């Protein structure tokens, strides 16, 4: 997962440099990720990489507690919405969707990155945990699909479109407007599902 992570500051895309203080079963428990360009540092505490840069996150435990009882249903729904049929693909689940992280990872044989996950969602060999404020700290085109709940701002939804590959899918709350480049495939009272517009390839006829 660390190979996919990027600095959230505005500059040239580059890998982050890792310094580990505690590792258990190939999982990083404590450490630091540093940006070689701007020298920003992101702490890893109890297996969670913190990209919030000091911004506080809203307390949502009441709503999260209700959703925790439907993890299997959420995993099935997330897999269908995001077309998670490619083994080894990277899926990003934000907020309440993160309850489905382990179930989806096992069911679809994918790697899952959980953003701002509720208490009780833990790191594993297939699930990585990140705390974010606005930007998703992943390389462009790194994810097969991204699902975000209603607590994520429009800026994060726009960044999700950058994060997914061409023809990748983004799921967001129905109340949020789909960003530029999103082709809406389905919508209900709670969420919309959109596909990132594929890259256009210019065809030129040879003069010879």
Buried (B, 14 or more C-beta within 10 A) or exposed (E): BBEBBBBBEEEEEEBBEBEEEEEEEEBBBBBBBBBEEBEBBBEBEEBBBBBBBEEEEEEBEEBBEEBBEBBEEBBBBBBEBBBBEEEEBBBBBBBBBBBBBBBBBBBBBBBBBBBBBBEEBBBBEBBBBBBBBBBBBBBEBBBBBBBBBBBBEEEBBBBBBBBBBEEBBBBBBEEBEBBEBBEEEEEEEEBBBBBBEEEEEEEEEEEE
